[in-house]
């Protein structure tokens, strides 16, 4: 391996970038779905989605934002699909 050769650097990127990205995605998904004791065992993802459900439809910050997730209803605790355009 020669750090001055473009081919060697490309080969390292070709081999290791997908592996590193896979591990980062695994960590991100685990972190986003771990339960928080101080938030009544809700996950960061649930808290983030709950924030969207508490915002009014005429909120300028959300106009044109495409939303397509499985949401957890705040009041019912029932999973349902929400797909569409907010705003």
HELIX and SHEET records of a PDB file:
HELIX    1   1 UNK A    6  UNK A   32  1                                  27    
HELIX    2   2 UNK A   37  UNK A   39  5                                   3    
HELIX    3   3 UNK A   44  UNK A   53  1                                  10    
HELIX    4   4 UNK A   60  UNK A   62  5                                   3    
SHEET    1   A 2 UNK A  35  UNK A  36  0                                        
SHEET    2   A 2 UNK A  42  UNK A  43 -1                                        
SHEET    1   B 2 UNK A  65  UNK A  72  0                                        
SHEET    2   B 2 UNK A  79  UNK A  86 -1                                        
END                                                                             
